[in-house]
Amino acid sequence: MRRREFLKLGAAAPAALGLGGLARGEESSPSARSAGQARNVIFLVSDGMSQGTLTFADQYLRWRDQRPSHWMALYEDRERRVTRALMDMSSGSSMVTDSAAASSSWGGGHRVDNGRLNVGHGGVEHEPLAAKLRAAGRAVGLVTTTSLTDATPAGFTANARSRREDALIADQYLERDVTLLLGGTGAGFDPERREDGRDHSKIWADAGGEVVRTREDLLAREDGPAKLLGLFAPDHIPYEVDRLHDPDLRREVPSLAEMTRIALARLSGQEGGFFLMVEGGRVDHAAHANDLPALLFDQIAFDDAIGVALDFQNRHPDTLVIVTTDHGNANPGFQSGDVHGARQFERISRIRGSFTEHITRWLGGNRSAGEIRERFADALDFEISGDNAELLAAFARRDYRPAYRRMRRASAVIGQVVANELDFSWIGTAHSADYVELTATGPGAGRIRPFTRNTELHGLVLETMGVG
């Protein structure tokens, strides 16, 4: 076949397969393959989760706890009907989406350019799910381990030309009467970082809502009206591996599963039902940083939240549970798994924190190999070889740099050194164009096609909840 004929065939193939709707901003709705109405929808997103992240967390849990992850257990459960699909997450401007455009495809039902929130070409604003659902009498909750105005929660609620407009996003949460918000504070909810000094916590309380700032306060408020605002960190919630090994953080900051459980308890009494988005947002941050312990334990924390959601569904079978990710990131993976991974898993289990917090920010220009080895051992109970310490010392002195530009950051070089020790490696430090894993169970799940487009989930939620 000639090259020109091959290219023509390649261009025609997506349309022949029914996948031709890749034009920017084009709308799509799910094909109704099965009946079923849901009173509630729980939409769980592990932000930046590559397939290797899902696999590695599952394998680690099988080693540590002798059980599969909750996500993989869905595939093994012969009694529960589960729909599994691959999803194309392309944005309006790129095959490689960012979190704002990805969330907007679900929240607003259209593909928008990276960096935007439900704002299409020509400034057209697409009405997000939160506004549609609140107008129809449904409660809306957003739970995240990032700041509350970060891209993923914002994509379900806000319209903004830039994902960085924190104040505007926070204001729209109020204007659109979001019922429940749990996560990090961020600039939008911090009056000292807002030009207008607006205090959302006071406005929330004056409107009859509750405001909590510690894990203890949150866990004490399982019962009560749905209106709840929880702000548990100045910006993003700490990495789970750091939270678990710091008594102060463990006491002050709730886990994602705990936030999810309280959110479900508070929302379950809503007469019209509810939509709850739960995001493991720092999986993405850990992947960008090539930080293995941060990635692994934040993915496990997200999986614990899946367990909470499935337990709720067992008691409320009129609930649709959707589990997915918005894009891959850094595409990490286990390379060998010596003795079924037991040696590597045992070493990982003893790491006491993230590399980001304990190594990357400490690594400077005059660190000797001996100091670097000592820092790893003392701070994290993780030893590295002399050769690997010498490599990091040379990088700190700028005597060494990797050939691949994306891997020249300090965090990436640390990630490569750790890969030498644990056979867990990364292809980069950025998002990838991979089709992503999509799983659903409950009423309406059967409407999802085996290969689906990101925008279809918007219509699926509305149709399944009976909203116009």
Secondary structure as UniProt FT lines:
FT   HELIX           3..16
FT   TURN            17..18
FT   TURN            24..25
FT   STRAND          40..46
FT   TURN            47..48
FT   HELIX           51..64
FT   HELIX           70..76
FT   STRAND          82..88
FT   HELIX           99..107
FT   TURN            114..115
FT   HELIX           121..123
FT   HELIX           129..135
FT   TURN            136..137
FT   STRAND          139..147
FT   TURN            148..149
FT   HELIX           151..155
FT   TURN            156..157
FT   TURN            163..164
FT   HELIX           166..175
FT   TURN            176..177
FT   STRAND          180..184
FT   HELIX           187..189
FT   HELIX           191..193
FT   TURN            195..196
FT   HELIX           200..206
FT   TURN            207..208
FT   STRAND          210..212
FT   HELIX           215..219
FT   TURN            220..221
FT   STRAND          228..231
FT   HELIX           240..244
FT   HELIX           247..252
FT   HELIX           256..267
FT   TURN            268..269
FT   TURN            271..272
FT   STRAND          274..280
FT   HELIX           282..288
FT   TURN            289..290
FT   HELIX           292..315
FT   TURN            317..318
FT   STRAND          319..324
FT   STRAND          328..329
FT   STRAND          333..334
FT   HELIX           338..341
FT   HELIX           342..349
FT   HELIX           356..360
FT   TURN            361..362
FT   TURN            365..366
FT   HELIX           369..380
FT   HELIX           386..396
FT   TURN            397..398
FT   HELIX           405..407
FT   HELIX           410..422
FT   STRAND          424..425
FT   STRAND          431..432
FT   STRAND          436..441
FT   TURN            443..444
FT   HELIX           445..447
FT   STRAND          451..453
FT   TURN            454..455
FT   HELIX           456..464
FT   TURN            465..466
//
